[in-house]
Amino acid sequence: MIIFDRTKSKKILMEILNKETPYHCLKNVQVGPNTKIFQFVNAYNCEIGDETKVGAFVEIQGGVKIGKRCKISSHSFICEGVEIEDGVFVGHSVTFINDRFPKAVTETGELKTADDWIMEKTLIQKGASIGSGSTIMSNITIGENAIVGAGSVVTKNVPAGATVIGNPARIYIKK
C-alpha cells in the first residue's frame, strides 16, 4: 500500500505520481493529501482527491476525477469520462461504461481508433453509494446520496436520495 501524507506541507495541495513497480502502475496521477492506494492499481492521467482510498486491482483511466474522502473498493473499473464527487462509495467489482455501442472494428473491418466512437460521460454526485458488482452504463447521473444496490445495472439517471436495485435498476425507495 502507498500512503501519501502531505499534511505537513501546506504549499502542495496535489502531488503528481509516476510510479511503476511490480505492484503499481501510476502515471501522471494527481493525488491529494492522505490518499491511500493499495497494490496492483493501474491509474493514469487522472485525479484522486484528499483522503480517498483506492483498493487493490482497480483501474482508473485518463481524465477521471475522483473527489475527496471517497472509497473505491477492489477490482473496480473506472473508465474515461467518469467524474466521482466527494464522499462517494464504490463497492467491489463495480464497472463503469463509456461507450453505448462498443465495437472493435469499423464497418470496413478496420480496427477502431479514438476517432471512431463517442465517449459518453457519467457523473456520480456527492455522497452516493454504489453496491458491489454493479454496472453503470454511460451518460448517467447518480444523484446526491443515492444508493445503487449490489449487482444492479444502472441504465437511467438515479434521482438524489433514491435507492435503486435490479437489472435494469429500478427505484426501490424514493426520498
C-alpha positions in Angstrom: 0.0 0.0 0.0 1.1 3.5 -0.7 0.1 6.3 1.7 0.6 9.9 0.6 0.8 12.1 3.7 1.2 15.7 2.6 -0.4 17.2 5.7 2.9 18.8 6.9 3.2 20.9 3.7 0.5 23.5 3.2 2.0 24.7 -0.1 1.5 21.5 -2.1 -2.2 20.6 -2.5 -1.8 17.8 -5.0 1.2 15.6 -5.8 1.9 14.2 -9.3 2.7 10.5 -9.2 4.7 8.5 -11.7 5.4 5.1 -10.1 5.9 1.8 -11.9 6.7 -1.2 -9.7 5.7 -4.9 -9.8 2.8 -3.8 -7.6 1.7 -0.4 -9.1 1.4 1.4 -12.4 0.7 5.0 -11.7 1.4 7.5 -14.5 0.7 11.2 -14.2 -1.8 10.7 -11.3 -2.6 13.7 -9.2 -3.3 12.8 -5.6 -4.4 14.8 -2.6 -3.1 14.6 1.0 -3.6 11.3 2.9 -4.7 9.4 -0.2 -4.2 5.6 0.1 -3.6 3.5 -3.0 -3.3 -0.2 -2.4 -1.3 -2.7 -4.5 -2.0 -3.7 -8.1 -3.6 -0.4 -9.1 -3.4 0.8 -12.7 -4.1 4.6 -12.9 -3.0 7.2 -15.4 -3.8 10.8 -16.3 -6.4 11.1 -13.5 -7.1 13.0 -10.3 -7.7 11.4 -6.9 -8.8 13.7 -4.1 -7.7 14.1 -0.5 -8.1 11.2 2.0 -9.5 8.9 -0.7 -8.8 5.1 -0.6 -8.3 3.1 -3.7 -8.4 -0.7 -3.2 -6.3 -3.4 -4.9 -6.8 -4.3 -8.6 -8.5 -1.1 -9.5 -8.1 0.6 -12.9 -8.7 4.3 -13.3 -8.4 5.7 -16.8 -7.3 9.1 -18.1 -9.5 12.1 -17.4 -11.3 10.5 -14.4 -11.8 12.8 -11.4 -12.4 11.3 -8.0 -13.3 13.6 -5.2 -12.3 13.9 -1.5 -12.9 11.2 1.1 -14.1 8.5 -1.4 -13.7 4.8 -1.1 -13.1 2.8 -4.3 -13.2 -0.9 -3.5 -11.1 -3.6 -5.1 -11.5 -4.9 -8.6 -13.4 -1.8 -9.9 -13.0 -0.3 -13.3 -13.4 3.5 -13.7 -13.2 4.5 -17.4 -12.5 7.8 -19.1 -15.4 10.2 -18.8 -16.4 9.4 -15.2 -16.5 12.0 -12.5 -17.0 11.0 -8.9 -17.7 13.7 -6.4 -16.8 13.9 -2.7 -17.7 11.2 -0.2 -18.8 8.5 -2.7 -18.5 4.8 -2.0 -17.8 2.4 -4.9 -18.2 -1.2 -3.9 -16.1 -4.2 -5.1 -16.1 -5.0 -8.9 -18.1 -2.0 -10.0 -17.8 -1.4 -13.7 -18.4 1.9 -15.5 -19.2 2.0 -19.2 -18.4 5.0 -21.5 -19.5 3.7 -24.9 -23.1 2.8 -25.6 -22.3 1.0 -28.9 -18.9 -0.7 -28.5 -17.3 -2.4 -31.5 -13.7 -3.5 -32.2 -13.8 -2.7 -35.9 -15.4 -0.2 -38.3 -17.9 -1.3 -41.0 -15.0 -1.8 -43.4 -13.2 -4.1 -40.9 -10.5 -1.7 -39.8 -9.6 -1.6 -36.1 -11.4 1.3 -34.5 -9.4 4.3 -33.2 -10.3 7.1 -30.8 -12.0 9.0 -33.7 -14.4 6.1 -34.4 -16.5 6.3 -31.2 -18.3 8.7 -28.9 -17.2 8.8 -25.3 -20.2 9.4 -23.0 -19.7 10.9 -19.6 -21.0 9.7 -16.3 -21.4 11.7 -13.0 -21.6 10.3 -9.5 -22.8 13.0 -7.2 -21.7 13.7 -3.6 -22.4 11.0 -1.0 -23.7 8.4 -3.4 -23.1 4.7 -2.8 -22.7 2.0 -5.5 -23.0 -1.6 -4.4 -20.6 -4.4 -5.3 -20.9 -5.9 -8.7 -22.9 -3.1 -10.2 -22.6 -1.9 -13.8 -23.1 1.8 -14.6 -23.9 2.4 -18.2 -22.7 5.6 -20.0 -24.4 9.0 -20.0 -25.8 8.5 -16.5 -26.0 10.8 -13.4 -26.4 9.1 -10.0 -27.8 11.8 -7.7 -26.5 13.1 -4.4 -26.8 10.5 -1.6 -28.4 7.9 -3.9 -27.8 4.2 -3.3 -27.3 1.6 -6.0 -28.0 -1.9 -4.7 -25.4 -4.6 -5.3 -25.5 -6.2 -8.7 -27.6 -3.5 -10.3 -27.3 -2.5 -13.9 -28.0 1.3 -14.0 -29.3 2.3 -17.4 -31.1 5.6 -16.4 -30.4 8.5 -14.1 -30.9 7.9 -10.4 -32.6 10.8 -8.5 -30.9 12.3 -5.4 -31.7 10.3 -2.3 -33.2 7.4 -4.2 -32.3 3.7 -3.8 -32.3 1.6 -7.0 -31.9 -2.2 -7.4 -32.1 -4.8 -10.1 -31.4 -5.3 -13.8 -32.3 -2.9 -15.1 -32.1 -0.8 -11.9 -35.5 0.5 -10.8 -36.4 2.8 -7.9 -37.0 0.8 -4.7 -37.1 3.8 -2.4 -37.5 7.4 -3.4 -36.9 10.2 -0.8 
